[in-house]
Every structure is written in C-alpha cells, then in structure tokens.
Amino acid sequence: VPVLVLTALRLADIKTFTPRYLATLLPLLLCMAALGVARLPGRTAAVAGLVWIALTVWSTGNYHLSDRYARDDVREAAVWIADHGEPGDPVLVPVVTDVFSLYYEGAAEVKDFWQCSHIADLETARRLVEERVGEAPRAWLVLSRSAAIDPSNYLPLALAELGRFDTDRSFPGVRLLRVVRDDPTPCRDTSAAEVKTP
C-alpha cells in the first residue's frame, strides 16, 4: 500500500515524491516479483518474464533517449546565455540560481529570487520583475523547476509586459526567454493569451 500511495502522489505530480525514494525497496520488490513469477504455471511464467524484460528495455530506452526523462540542462542554458547575452542584461533565475551561477561565465548580472516564497498573483510577479530588471533594455528569464515558486507562470506574463520576446529557447528541463523593451515605459495590457507559458 505505501508504494501505491507514493506512486499515486508522483502521478499526480506532487513533488514530495520522486522514484529514487523507492531504491531502497528495489531488492525486496524484485524478490517478491521473482517469487510470484516462479509460482506461475508453465507458459504464463515465460510470458510474464518477457513482459518484464520488455518493460525494462522500454524504461531504459526512455531514460537514455527521451528529453522528458533527461536532467535539467542548466549548464547548457548558462553557456548559451553567456554566448548570446550582452553586458548588463539582467538574468532572472527564480529557482536554480546556484546551479546556474556555477556554470555561468557571461557578463550579464544574475538576479536571484531567494527572498520570494511563492508568486500568488500577477501583481507580485510584476513587482519582482521590475525590481530585478530596472531600466535595462533587455532581460532574460531562466525557467527550470519554476513551479516551485511560480506555479501559475506569472513571471513570463510580467516579463512580456516590458516588451517583446525575441528569444524563446528550450533545453531539457529549461526554458530561456529574453525580452527586449519596446519603449522605456512598461505597458500593463498584456493578456495571458499572448504569452505561451511553459
């Protein structure tokens, strides 16, 4: 029952559980599965074994070949911004600031969100963006695991109010947005439909 509850939490995308927490149970689960398959009659055991092997190959293939299962590629995003950013560009990194800063070697200024616990509305997102962007003509937003702080994706909406997106680039687990100001005065009429949120 505990394994089923934890699996249901993960399928519901509740971040308190990740599959690695079951690693300590893996030997026990494998022994129980082998015992169960050994008790099956003749051909049924062979079919169960083939199904087990097929699921293992499928899972391993997904792990190695699908971006959906890849680790967040914050390093590649940091290198890309370092190559394409300009000195003085603020880089807003809401969640993975430490990891991004570790790999980032560009001239732009990395802005953290450490004092922010949760962005509950668009007005809060506007204030946070304005505090970090100031009068800069361009700004970057690095979205990775952003649901932890901005589950409703208000930050891209607030950033879109400053101008137009000229860059929207994705890496496994990371999305980069760069906004260029249309004029020095931010407008407040950007609708949610105009910004494609992650």
C-alpha positions in Angstrom: 0.0 0.0 0.0 2.7 2.6 0.8 4.3 2.0 -2.6 0.9 2.6 -4.3 0.3 5.8 -2.3 3.8 7.1 -3.2 3.3 6.2 -6.9 -0.1 7.9 -6.9 1.5 11.1 -5.4 4.1 11.1 -8.2 1.5 10.5 -10.9 -0.4 13.5 -9.5 2.8 15.5 -10.0 3.2 16.2 -6.3 6.8 17.0 -5.9 7.2 15.5 -2.4 8.0 12.1 -4.0 10.4 11.0 -6.7 11.0 7.4 -7.8 14.5 7.3 -6.3 12.9 7.1 -2.9 11.9 3.5 -3.8 15.5 2.5 -4.5 15.9 1.0 -1.0 12.9 -1.2 -1.7 14.1 -2.4 -5.1 15.8 -5.7 -3.9 12.7 -6.6 -1.9 10.3 -5.8 -4.8 12.5 -7.8 -7.3 12.5 -10.8 -4.9 8.7 -10.6 -4.5 8.2 -10.3 -8.3 10.5 -13.3 -9.0 8.8 -15.4 -6.3 5.4 -14.5 -7.9 6.6 -15.3 -11.4 8.1 -18.6 -10.3 4.8 -19.8 -8.9 3.0 -19.2 -12.3 2.3 -22.2 -14.4 4.5 -23.0 -17.4 3.9 -20.6 -20.3 2.4 -18.0 -18.1 5.8 -17.6 -16.3 7.6 -17.3 -19.7 5.1 -14.6 -20.9 5.4 -12.7 -17.6 9.2 -12.8 -17.9 9.1 -11.5 -21.5 6.7 -8.7 -20.4 9.1 -7.8 -17.5 12.1 -7.7 -20.0 10.1 -5.6 -22.5 9.1 -3.1 -19.8 12.7 -2.9 -18.6 14.0 -2.2 -22.1 11.3 0.3 -22.7 12.0 2.1 -19.5 15.8 2.1 -20.0 15.3 3.4 -23.6 13.2 6.3 -22.3 15.7 7.1 -19.7 18.6 7.4 -22.2 16.8 8.7 -25.3 13.9 10.9 -24.2 14.4 14.5 -23.2 11.3 14.1 -20.9 13.5 12.0 -18.6 16.7 14.0 -19.0 18.2 16.0 -16.2 17.6 19.7 -16.4 20.3 21.1 -18.6 21.1 24.3 -16.7 24.7 24.1 -17.8 23.9 24.4 -21.5 21.4 27.2 -20.8 24.1 29.1 -18.9 26.6 28.7 -21.7 24.0 29.8 -24.3 23.2 33.0 -22.4 26.9 33.7 -21.9 27.4 33.4 -25.7 24.3 35.4 -26.7 23.7 37.8 -23.8 25.1 41.3 -23.5 26.8 43.0 -20.6 24.3 44.5 -18.2 21.4 42.2 -19.2 19.7 41.0 -16.0 19.2 37.2 -16.0 16.3 36.3 -13.7 16.8 32.8 -12.3 13.9 32.1 -9.9 14.7 28.6 -8.7 18.1 27.1 -9.9 20.2 30.2 -9.2 23.1 28.4 -7.5 23.4 25.8 -10.3 23.1 28.5 -13.0 25.7 30.7 -11.3 28.1 27.8 -11.1 28.1 27.4 -14.8 27.5 30.9 -16.0 30.6 32.8 -17.2 29.0 35.7 -19.0 28.9 39.5 -18.4 25.2 39.7 -17.6 24.0 40.1 -14.0 22.3 37.0 -12.4 19.3 38.0 -10.3 18.0 35.6 -7.6 14.6 35.1 -6.0 15.8 33.8 -2.7 13.6 36.0 -0.6 10.5 35.0 -2.5 8.5 32.1 -1.3 5.5 31.9 -3.7 4.2 34.1 -6.5 0.5 34.2 -5.9 -0.6 36.8 -8.5 0.4 38.8 -11.5 0.9 42.0 -9.4 3.5 40.2 -7.3 5.3 39.0 -10.4 5.2 42.5 -11.9 6.9 43.9 -8.7 9.5 41.2 -8.7 10.3 41.6 -12.4 10.5 45.4 -12.0 12.8 45.2 -9.0 15.2 42.9 -10.9 15.1 44.4 -14.4 15.0 48.1 -13.5 15.6 50.2 -16.7 17.6 47.5 -18.5 16.7 47.4 -22.3 16.8 43.6 -22.3 16.2 40.9 -19.7 16.5 37.1 -19.6 14.3 34.6 -17.7 15.5 31.1 -16.9 12.6 28.8 -16.2 13.6 25.5 -14.6 11.5 23.8 -11.9 9.7 27.1 -11.8 6.5 25.6 -10.5 8.2 25.6 -7.0 7.9 29.4 -6.9 5.6 30.3 -9.8 3.1 27.5 -10.4 0.7 29.8 -12.4 3.5 31.1 -14.7 3.0 34.8 -13.8 6.7 35.6 -14.3 6.6 35.2 -18.1 3.4 37.3 -18.2 5.0 40.1 -16.2 8.2 40.0 -18.3 6.1 40.1 -21.5 4.6 43.4 -20.3 8.0 45.1 -20.7 8.3 44.5 -24.4 8.5 41.7 -26.9 10.2 38.3 -26.6 13.0 37.9 -29.2 14.3 34.6 -27.8 12.4 31.6 -26.6 14.8 28.7 -26.4 14.4 25.3 -24.7 16.9 22.8 -23.3 15.9 19.6 -21.4 14.1 20.9 -18.3 15.0 24.5 -19.0 13.3 27.3 -21.0 15.0 30.6 -21.7 13.1 33.8 -22.6 14.6 37.1 -23.5 12.5 40.2 -23.6 13.5 43.4 -25.4 11.8 46.6 -24.3 9.6 48.3 -27.0 9.9 51.5 -25.1 11.1 52.6 -21.6 7.6 52.6 -20.2 6.2 49.1 -19.5 2.6 48.6 -20.6 0.1 46.8 -18.5 -2.3 45.4 -21.0 -0.7 42.1 -22.0 -3.2 39.3 -21.9 -2.5 35.8 -20.8 -3.3 34.5 -24.3 -0.4 36.5 -25.8 2.3 34.6 -23.8 2.8 30.9 -24.3 3.6 29.8 -20.8 5.8 26.7 -20.2 
